[in-house]
Structures are given as structure tokens and as C-alpha cells.
Amino acid sequence: MKTTCAALVLSTLASLAAAQPLALRVTGPDQNVMVFDLDALDALPQTEFVTGTIWTDGRTRFSGVPLAVLLERAGLDKGAAEQVELVALNDYRVEIPIDEIEPTSPIIATRVDGEPMPVREKGPFWVVYPYDAGAQYRTEDIFTRSIWQLAQVRAAR
């Protein structure tokens, strides 16, 4: 019975995802919500890098919008909030202090090797750091913050 229910839930989620493109909800300090689908994220300044990860084989090219750019667009820059909370589709949550977000890192990756990411492959949005760029990007904190299936970004105090 549990297997049948789980299969039904997964089938329903897959159908919903196929029927409606997923979007990233960003809640600012004023509690206003902005919604960014893939086209809206693509319209923002983009960056890309090639890096290895502990979740993929070999080096992978990630591209997307820097988290700092997204936060600025939503009014979540330094002074507006101390932290941002990131929430995945499965309700996994992490917090990142605003002052630890660099201008170009991390990114909200929208593509891996030039292709959009399906939910089954950590998509549609994945917070990624340039892990090969230095030891500061290969810490437990950074790995914990590398949330995939990102659904929400919220201001946090």
C-alpha cells in the first residue's frame, strides 16, 4: 500500500511539474513576493563556470544568475536582511548570511552543460559555488548551502 501511495504521489508531482513550469519565489524584507520563472531568471545578468562537485562526475559547466543579483533585484541586499533562507521543493532549508554572498558566487544555476535541469536531476534551480576555485568553497558549510531543487528564497533576520 505504501509503495502504491508513494508511486501515486510521485506521478502526481511529475504531472504537475510537466503541466506547469516551476518558478522561484523570492520574498523580500517587506514580505512582497516576486516570482521568477526560467525566462525571468535568464533575463537577469548571467555567469558561468566549470567546476567539479561532490554530487557529479568530472567537471561540469554551470550557468545561471548570481544569487547577489537576484537578491538585489528583490531588495534583499546588505542592510535589508542579515540572512536569506533557501527552501527546496522537499522543504529542505538552509540559511546563508548576506555578508557571505559574493558578487558572482554562488549562482542560482539554471543549466548544467547548457541544458535546463529537470527536477529529477537537481533542477530546476541549484545553488552552486565554484568549488574548484579555492578551499573556501569546499567546506561543510558551503556543501550544505548548495541546495538543489530550489523553490524559495526568503529574507531572514
C-alpha positions in Angstrom: 0.0 0.0 0.0 2.8 2.5 0.9 4.6 1.8 -2.4 1.3 2.4 -4.3 0.7 5.7 -2.5 4.3 6.8 -3.0 4.1 6.0 -6.7 0.9 7.9 -7.0 2.3 11.0 -5.2 5.4 10.9 -7.4 3.3 10.5 -10.5 1.1 13.4 -9.5 4.1 15.6 -8.8 5.7 14.7 -12.1 2.4 15.6 -13.9 2.2 18.9 -12.1 5.8 19.8 -12.9 5.2 18.9 -16.6 2.0 20.9 -16.8 3.3 24.0 -15.1 6.8 25.3 -15.3 8.4 25.6 -11.9 9.3 29.1 -10.7 11.4 30.5 -7.9 9.6 32.6 -5.3 11.6 35.3 -3.7 10.2 37.0 -0.6 11.7 40.4 0.3 12.0 42.1 3.7 8.7 43.8 3.0 7.1 40.4 2.6 6.4 41.1 -1.1 6.8 38.1 -3.3 8.5 38.1 -6.6 8.2 35.1 -8.9 11.0 34.2 -11.3 10.4 31.5 -13.9 13.3 30.3 -16.2 12.7 33.2 -18.7 12.7 35.8 -15.9 16.0 34.4 -14.4 17.5 34.2 -17.9 16.7 38.0 -18.3 19.0 38.8 -15.4 22.8 39.1 -15.7 24.3 35.6 -16.1 27.5 33.9 -15.1 29.0 30.5 -15.7 31.9 28.4 -14.5 33.2 24.9 -14.8 33.8 23.0 -11.6 33.8 19.6 -10.1 31.3 18.8 -7.3 30.8 16.0 -4.8 27.5 15.2 -6.5 28.5 14.9 -10.1 31.2 13.1 -12.1 34.1 15.1 -13.5 33.9 18.8 -14.2 30.6 20.3 -15.1 29.7 23.7 -16.6 27.1 25.5 -14.5 25.3 28.7 -15.7 22.7 31.0 -14.1 22.2 34.2 -12.2 24.4 35.2 -9.3 22.5 35.0 -6.0 23.7 38.5 -5.3 22.0 39.8 -8.4 18.7 38.1 -7.6 18.8 39.4 -4.0 19.4 42.9 -5.2 16.5 42.7 -7.6 14.3 41.6 -4.8 15.5 44.3 -2.4 17.4 41.8 -0.2 20.9 43.4 -0.4 23.1 44.1 2.6 21.3 46.1 5.3 17.8 44.8 4.2 18.3 41.4 5.9 21.0 39.6 7.7 20.4 36.2 6.1 18.5 34.6 3.4 16.7 31.3 3.8 16.6 29.0 0.9 13.9 26.3 0.7 13.9 23.3 -1.7 10.8 21.6 -3.2 11.1 18.9 -0.4 11.2 21.6 2.3 15.0 21.2 2.9 16.1 24.6 4.3 19.4 26.4 4.7 20.4 29.9 5.6 23.2 32.0 4.2 24.4 35.2 5.8 24.1 38.0 3.3 27.6 39.2 4.0 28.9 35.8 2.8 27.3 36.1 -0.6 29.9 37.3 -3.2 29.0 39.3 -6.3 29.4 36.3 -8.6 29.1 33.4 -6.2 27.1 31.4 -5.5 24.9 31.2 -8.6 21.4 30.0 -9.0 22.2 27.5 -11.7 19.5 27.1 -14.3 21.6 25.0 -16.6 24.1 22.2 -16.5 26.3 21.9 -19.5 24.0 24.3 -21.3 20.8 22.3 -20.7 18.0 23.1 -18.2 17.8 20.8 -15.3 14.8 18.6 -14.7 13.6 18.1 -11.1 14.9 14.5 -11.1 18.4 15.9 -11.8 18.6 18.5 -9.1 16.7 21.1 -11.0 15.2 23.3 -12.0 17.4 25.6 -9.8 20.5 24.7 -7.9 22.7 26.9 -5.7 26.2 26.2 -6.9 29.6 27.5 -5.9 32.9 27.4 -7.9 34.2 24.5 -5.7 37.4 24.2 -7.6 38.3 27.9 -7.3 39.6 27.5 -3.7 39.5 25.7 -0.4 36.9 28.2 0.9 34.4 26.7 -1.5 35.0 23.1 -0.2 33.8 23.3 3.3 30.9 21.6 5.0 29.0 24.9 5.3 29.3 25.5 1.6 28.3 22.0 0.7 25.2 22.3 3.0 24.3 25.6 1.3 24.4 24.0 -2.2 20.7 23.4 -2.2 19.1 21.8 -5.3 15.5 21.8 -6.4 15.4 25.4 -5.0 11.9 26.7 -4.8 12.0 29.7 -2.4 14.4 32.5 -1.2 13.3 34.5 1.8 14.6 37.4 3.8 15.6 36.3 7.3 16.8 38.3 10.4 
